[in-house]
Amino acid sequence: MQDQLLNTPLFPEEHRQLSLILNDTPGAPDVVQLDGFFHGVLSLPRPIMPSEWLSELFPNTTEKSMTEVEQLINLVFRYHNRVAGLLLREQPSPNLNGSLDQTERWMSSFARGMMIDPSAFMALRNSDTGSKLGTMIFSYALGTANLPEALFVGQSPELLDELREARDQTQQVFATQTALENLEMLKILVTGTRQMLKPAKNTIKRTSYRAGRKIGPNKLCPCGSGLKYKRCCGRP
């Protein structure tokens, strides 16, 4: 019965309830950001367990009662499962109005979701057809807690410049397009990302760089991301 409930799409009133709970939870995303995050997580080439993203999304629920936390988790899981079902049918449906503000927030959260497995970015960047797409997505994680610009200082300034330029160019595109055009662009982004990462499903393994010679946590990651090992393939 519980499994059946978790696979039931949210009703309009439950959407409103979820939005209110998120807004009342310190550090939590809003619905637009939640939607972008799940599209990012579900575009990765390996299954991402809830234990990997729950603390990322909800770092502070200590002031809520157990009943409130259970209600939040139930609604969030059902939202996640709805996005997952649409993506399995190759029907991405970003939940936003397409305005510049919402599009930017959705994109930042999409990148944040994908940053759970940074090796996926390198699979895109190292692909002849996916390099531009990977750089564009990666650029929206730039400056966040997961990808502070300081990581590139003295390590890979060329990559930092490339990401800044990609971010500026993408923002300009979103600013000049209509809301409908922005939504279509996000759908193409999700579809393209998932298609390009499919061949990597059997080759991307976060443990691949942990074998053999020990790598210092502050050394550059051997995957070529330009990040320190502890913030890339060496993350616990």
LOLOGU-217151 format. One record per residue (C-alpha): x, y, z; chain; residue number from 1; residue in one letter. Coordinates in Angstrom, 2 decimals, always signed. Layout:
# LOLOGU-217151
       X       Y       Z unit pos code
       X       Y       Z    A NUM    a
...
***
This chain:
# LOLOGU-217151
       X       Y       Z unit pos code
   +0.00   +0.00   +0.00    A   1    m
   +2.86   +2.34   +0.92    A   2    q
   +4.71   +1.56   -2.36    A   3    d
   +1.54   +2.27   -4.31    A   4    q
   +1.14   +5.61   -2.53    A   5    l
   +4.75   +6.62   -3.31    A   6    l
   +4.07   +6.06   -7.01    A   7    n
   +0.91   +8.18   -6.96    A   8    t
   +1.42  +11.63   -8.56    A   9    p
   +0.82  +14.61   -6.32    A  10    l
   -2.61  +16.16   -6.42    A  11    f
   -2.82  +19.96   -6.93    A  12    p
   -3.50  +20.52   -3.23    A  13    e
   -0.49  +18.37   -2.36    A  14    e
   +1.67  +20.43   -4.72    A  15    h
   +0.64  +23.53   -2.80    A  16    r
   +1.30  +21.75   +0.50    A  17    q
   +4.76  +20.69   -0.65    A  18    l
   +5.56  +24.24   -1.72    A  19    s
   +4.52  +25.59   +1.70    A  20    l
   +6.54  +22.97   +3.59    A  21    i
   +9.64  +23.62   +1.48    A  22    l
   +9.35  +27.36   +2.01    A  23    n
   +9.08  +26.75   +5.75    A  24    d
  +12.12  +24.44   +5.90    A  25    t
  +15.47  +26.23   +6.42    A  26    p
  +17.98  +25.49   +3.67    A  27    g
  +15.47  +23.56   +1.55    A  28    a
  +14.90  +24.23   -2.17    A  29    p
  +11.64  +25.58   -3.53    A  30    d
   +9.56  +23.48   -5.95    A  31    v
  +11.33  +24.84   -9.05    A  32    v
  +14.72  +24.01   -7.57    A  33    q
  +13.50  +20.60   -6.40    A  34    l
  +12.34  +19.85   -9.94    A  35    d
  +15.68  +20.87  -11.46    A  36    g
  +17.61  +18.89   -8.85    A  37    f
  +15.70  +15.68   -9.54    A  38    f
  +16.06  +16.09  -13.31    A  39    h
  +19.81  +16.36  -12.72    A  40    g
  +20.06  +13.40  -10.34    A  41    v
  +17.95  +11.22  -12.63    A  42    l
  +20.10  +12.11  -15.66    A  43    s
  +23.21  +10.56  -14.09    A  44    l
  +24.49   +7.27  -15.52    A  45    p
  +24.28   +5.40  -12.21    A  46    r
  +21.34   +5.02   -9.81    A  47    p
  +21.51   +7.59   -7.00    A  48    i
  +20.18   +6.38   -3.67    A  49    m
  +18.03   +8.71   -1.52    A  50    p
  +20.72   +8.62   +1.16    A  51    s
  +22.98  +10.48   -1.29    A  52    e
  +20.62  +13.40   -1.88    A  53    w
  +18.38  +13.72   +1.19    A  54    l
  +20.98  +15.49   +3.32    A  55    s
  +21.97  +17.61   +0.31    A  56    e
  +18.41  +18.87   -0.07    A  57    l
  +17.42  +19.09   +3.58    A  58    f
  +20.40  +19.96   +5.77    A  59    p
  +18.22  +21.24   +8.62    A  60    n
  +14.96  +19.64   +9.71    A  61    t
  +15.72  +19.57  +13.43    A  62    t
  +13.00  +22.07  +14.26    A  63    e
  +10.29  +19.97  +12.64    A  64    k
   +8.29  +17.25  +14.34    A  65    s
   +8.58  +13.63  +13.23    A  66    m
   +5.13  +13.90  +11.63    A  67    t
   +6.15  +16.97   +9.64    A  68    e
   +9.38  +15.31   +8.47    A  69    v
   +7.49  +12.19   +7.40    A  70    e
   +4.99  +14.30   +5.45    A  71    q
   +7.83  +16.18   +3.75    A  72    l
   +9.68  +13.00   +2.79    A  73    i
   +6.51  +11.38   +1.48    A  74    n
   +5.70  +14.32   -0.79    A  75    l
   +9.31  +14.67   -1.95    A  76    v
   +9.61  +10.97   -2.79    A  77    f
   +6.40  +11.07   -4.78    A  78    r
   +7.64  +14.14   -6.65    A  79    y
  +10.91  +12.32   -7.37    A  80    h
   +9.06   +9.25   -8.64    A  81    n
   +6.89  +11.37  -10.95    A  82    r
   +9.97  +12.93  -12.55    A  83    v
  +11.59   +9.49  -12.81    A  84    a
   +8.52   +8.06  -14.54    A  85    g
   +8.44  +10.87  -17.11    A  86    l
  +12.14  +10.47  -17.86    A  87    l
  +11.78   +6.71  -18.31    A  88    l
   +9.26   +7.53  -21.04    A  89    r
  +11.69  +10.09  -22.48    A  90    e
   +9.20  +12.86  -21.67    A  91    q
  +11.06  +15.44  -19.56    A  92    p
   +8.63  +18.01  -18.23    A  93    s
  +10.42  +20.78  -16.29    A  94    p
   +7.98  +22.25  -13.78    A  95    n
   +8.46  +26.02  -14.16    A  96    l
   +6.98  +28.93  -16.08    A  97    n
  +10.05  +29.56  -18.23    A  98    g
  +10.79  +33.04  -16.88    A  99    s
  +14.46  +34.03  -16.69    A 100    l
  +14.52  +33.86  -12.89    A 101    d
  +12.94  +30.41  -12.69    A 102    q
  +14.99  +29.08  -15.61    A 103    t
  +18.21  +30.19  -13.96    A 104    e
  +17.25  +28.64  -10.61    A 105    r
  +16.17  +25.41  -12.30    A 106    w
  +19.46  +25.20  -14.21    A 107    m
  +21.54  +25.79  -11.08    A 108    s
  +19.67  +23.02   -9.28    A 109    s
  +19.95  +20.69  -12.28    A 110    f
  +23.73  +21.17  -12.15    A 111    a
  +23.69  +20.71   -8.37    A 112    r
  +21.93  +17.38   -8.80    A 113    g
  +24.45  +16.21  -11.38    A 114    m
  +27.35  +17.31   -9.13    A 115    m
  +26.53  +14.31   -6.92    A 116    i
  +28.60  +12.35   -9.45    A 117    d
  +31.18  +14.76  -10.99    A 118    p
  +32.57  +12.02  -13.24    A 119    s
  +29.42  +12.37  -15.34    A 120    a
  +30.49  +15.87  -16.29    A 121    f
  +33.81  +14.57  -17.54    A 122    m
  +32.02  +11.92  -19.59    A 123    a
  +30.19  +14.78  -21.31    A 124    l
  +33.19  +17.09  -21.58    A 125    r
  +35.38  +14.34  -23.03    A 126    n
  +32.78  +13.54  -25.67    A 127    s
  +33.07  +15.20  -29.08    A 128    d
  +29.31  +15.77  -29.20    A 129    t
  +28.72  +16.45  -25.50    A 130    g
  +31.61  +18.76  -24.62    A 131    s
  +29.65  +21.99  -25.09    A 132    k
  +26.65  +20.58  -23.24    A 133    l
  +28.81  +19.41  -20.34    A 134    g
  +30.55  +22.77  -20.07    A 135    t
  +27.22  +24.60  -20.05    A 136    m
  +25.83  +22.39  -17.26    A 137    i
  +29.07  +22.46  -15.28    A 138    f
  +29.11  +26.27  -15.45    A 139    s
  +25.87  +26.45  -13.46    A 140    y
  +27.52  +24.67  -10.54    A 141    a
  +30.33  +27.22  -10.56    A 142    l
  +30.46  +29.36   -7.44    A 143    g
  +28.35  +26.96   -5.37    A 144    t
  +29.44  +25.13   -2.23    A 145    a
  +30.08  +22.06   -4.37    A 146    n
  +32.19  +23.93   -6.89    A 147    l
  +33.70  +27.16   -5.48    A 148    p
  +35.75  +29.19   -7.92    A 149    e
  +38.68  +28.99   -5.52    A 150    a
  +39.15  +25.36   -6.56    A 151    l
  +40.45  +26.54   -9.93    A 152    f
  +42.81  +29.24   -8.69    A 153    v
  +46.33  +28.09   -9.51    A 154    g
  +45.05  +24.73  -10.73    A 155    q
  +43.03  +25.17  -13.89    A 156    s
  +42.44  +28.86  -14.66    A 157    p
  +41.70  +28.01  -18.31    A 158    e
  +38.79  +25.80  -17.28    A 159    l
  +37.54  +28.52  -14.92    A 160    l
  +37.53  +31.05  -17.78    A 161    d
  +35.78  +28.55  -20.03    A 162    e
  +33.05  +27.94  -17.44    A 163    l
  +32.52  +31.65  -16.78    A 164    r
  +32.17  +32.30  -20.51    A 165    e
  +29.74  +29.40  -20.95    A 166    a
  +27.62  +30.68  -18.05    A 167    r
  +27.47  +34.21  -19.48    A 168    d
  +26.54  +32.96  -22.94    A 169    q
  +23.82  +30.66  -21.64    A 170    t
  +22.34  +33.40  -19.45    A 171    q
  +22.19  +35.69  -22.48    A 172    q
  +20.32  +33.04  -24.43    A 173    v
  +17.78  +32.54  -21.64    A 174    f
  +17.33  +36.31  -21.33    A 175    a
  +16.52  +36.79  -25.04    A 176    t
  +14.26  +33.78  -25.52    A 177    q
  +10.56  +33.50  -24.76    A 178    t
   +9.36  +31.45  -21.80    A 179    a
   +8.24  +28.66  -24.13    A 180    l
  +11.61  +28.64  -25.86    A 181    e
  +13.36  +28.36  -22.49    A 182    n
  +11.20  +25.39  -21.53    A 183    l
  +11.93  +23.66  -24.84    A 184    e
  +15.63  +24.31  -24.37    A 185    m
  +15.55  +22.68  -20.93    A 186    l
  +13.75  +19.64  -22.33    A 187    k
  +16.41  +19.29  -25.05    A 188    i
  +19.12  +19.73  -22.43    A 189    l
  +17.75  +16.89  -20.28    A 190    v
  +17.14  +14.56  -23.23    A 191    t
  +20.58  +15.24  -24.71    A 192    g
  +22.33  +14.74  -21.37    A 193    t
  +20.62  +11.43  -20.71    A 194    r
  +21.29  +10.12  -24.22    A 195    q
  +24.97  +11.04  -24.13    A 196    m
  +25.48   +9.50  -20.70    A 197    l
  +23.82   +6.19  -21.58    A 198    k
  +27.03   +4.68  -23.03    A 199    p
  +28.81   +5.63  -19.80    A 200    a
  +26.52   +3.56  -17.58    A 201    k
  +28.91   +0.61  -17.58    A 202    n
  +32.12   +2.60  -17.59    A 203    t
  +31.66   +5.40  -15.04    A 204    i
  +32.57   +4.10  -11.60    A 205    k
  +33.45   +6.36   -8.75    A 206    r
  +35.80   +3.69   -7.43    A 207    t
  +37.86   +3.58  -10.64    A 208    s
  +40.42   +6.06   -9.35    A 209    y
  +40.69   +4.56   -5.90    A 210    r
  +42.63   +1.50   -6.96    A 211    a
  +46.42   +1.34   -7.22    A 212    g
  +48.57   +4.33   -6.27    A 213    r
  +47.14   +6.34   -3.37    A 214    k
  +46.06   +9.86   -4.35    A 215    i
  +46.37  +12.69   -1.87    A 216    g
  +43.05  +14.43   -1.09    A 217    p
  +44.41  +17.82   -2.19    A 218    n
  +45.92  +16.55   -5.43    A 219    k
  +44.18  +17.16   -8.74    A 220    l
  +41.74  +14.38   -9.56    A 221    c
  +43.15  +12.08  -12.28    A 222    p
  +39.77  +12.11  -14.08    A 223    c
  +40.72  +15.48  -15.55    A 224    g
  +37.96  +17.55  -13.97    A 225    s
  +40.35  +20.20  -12.66    A 226    g
  +39.06  +19.62   -9.11    A 227    l
  +40.88  +18.33   -6.06    A 228    k
  +40.56  +14.57   -5.62    A 229    y
  +38.65  +14.94   -2.32    A 230    k
  +35.97  +17.03   -4.09    A 231    r
  +35.64  +14.78   -7.13    A 232    c
  +36.13  +11.00   -7.46    A 233    c
  +37.53  +10.79   -3.95    A 234    g
  +34.41  +12.11   -2.26    A 235    r
  +33.20   +9.69   +0.48    A 236    p
***
